[in-house]
Amino acid sequence: MEMTLEELIRIIIEAVDSAVALQRLRVGVCLFDAANLSKVQEAAGCIGGKGPLLDMETAAGKPCDVIFTDALPVGHFAKLALGIIDSNPAKYLHEAIMNGGIVFVLGDAPAALQKTPPACAALLQKYKTMLEAYGYVFLGAGDTFQETPGSGGAEAGCFDLRGKKVIGRGDIAALPRGGRVLADGLAVITNLAADVARDKKIAIKRY
């Protein structure tokens, strides 16, 4: 099934350390397409940080703890991964990451990715992997949850969460006790999700 905005909000909340820490966060927004303003504002407003939502101007040069943005343009995948800070949006995002912040991208790969030559697409994927290592969390709209059938070589009780960028508490809580989860090697598994997995004796295997 497709991930709803409410589910994204739940995952975002779980991905931030604690409810106490939320009261101290400077939360910012960064838009590359004005049409996505309401979606980004709704997601950003869900964690109730300290003060109003900050954009590049109202942040007043102080790094944000968490920034929400819509899908990154193709050029920003390369620039941010390589540390090329030649625009205000790039500087805004870079400063947050360099100060230990998190950038939630409410999208996945660039929209043009599928239209690029294979070599270019592969390079952009490498840039995306680098950004994930820095602290960017990509919440693709097409993330799905699918139970792996007990036939065709897959064991019963095995649930395939590969393709999800963030695995939250709700994803694990919905599974039966003693099962097994398949996850992407670079997926973010929240602390609450890991706790539930331990309690329910669910093994998480990365691929």
Secondary structure as GFF3:
##gff-version 3
##sequence-region A 1 207
A	DSSP	alpha_helix	5	15	.	.	.	ID=ss1
A	DSSP	alpha_helix	19	22	.	.	.	ID=ss2
A	DSSP	beta_strand	27	30	.	.	.	ID=ss3
A	DSSP	three_ten_helix	34	36	.	.	.	ID=ss4
A	DSSP	alpha_helix	37	45	.	.	.	ID=ss5
A	DSSP	beta_strand	66	69	.	.	.	ID=ss6
A	DSSP	alpha_helix	74	82	.	.	.	ID=ss7
A	DSSP	alpha_helix	88	98	.	.	.	ID=ss8
A	DSSP	beta_strand	102	105	.	.	.	ID=ss9
A	DSSP	three_ten_helix	113	115	.	.	.	ID=ss10
A	DSSP	alpha_helix	118	134	.	.	.	ID=ss11
A	DSSP	beta_strand	136	138	.	.	.	ID=ss12
A	DSSP	beta_strand	146	147	.	.	.	ID=ss13
A	DSSP	beta_strand	158	160	.	.	.	ID=ss14
A	DSSP	beta_strand	166	167	.	.	.	ID=ss15
A	DSSP	alpha_helix	169	173	.	.	.	ID=ss16
A	DSSP	beta_strand	180	183	.	.	.	ID=ss17
A	DSSP	beta_strand	188	189	.	.	.	ID=ss18
A	DSSP	alpha_helix	191	199	.	.	.	ID=ss19
A	DSSP	beta_strand	203	206	.	.	.	ID=ss20
###
